[in-house]
């Protein structure tokens, strides 16, 4: 078990300029891989204004219960159809450890904590929220798309002081048949009740992203990272 937790995640890395001083780690959803969100990079003007390192890790392959036990890339097992309740804590802990390692790799490269954003979609968004808001050092922000809050009832146990001061961008499709928009709304309520500044947007779409949402993400990234150097 420890060997799998210690195993570094394979990543696709894209840099929008030389010597980037900021990083966005972007976690894909269930059954996808790091290539899934790589095409978003050219659509982000914020990445054209400054050099950003985009890190797109591939989740480990694991058996997924609700998919008949078929192995696929997943941040944790989906053990039942009540996805907010039936949580694979062993898988979640493993992924949190691996994402923490990616974050600290960026710190070791010289990226300041507040110049690092953690982003994710669906399962990846759930891990991004849980990992980013538990950090001892305040990150630049967390982007959580079409997802829910892991360990929502225990938020006061795992939310760090730095996490409480971290800005969050959440968005969801109102026609999402996979992760109900009500779960996203509940997550926002829990975060705001805990004192986390959370921006929320709803879009007329299913379990996906849309161009207008990407534009909103772009503006949010720009605000978090500030003016481009020079």
Beta strands, then each sheet from edge to edge (+ up, - down):
strand 1: 11-15
strand 2: 22-27
strand 3: 52-57
strand 4: 61-63
strand 5: 71-73
strand 6: 116-121
strand 7: 141-145
strand 8: 168-173
strand 9: 198-203
sheet 1: 1+ 3- 2- 6- 7- 8- 9-
sheet 2: 4+ 5-
end
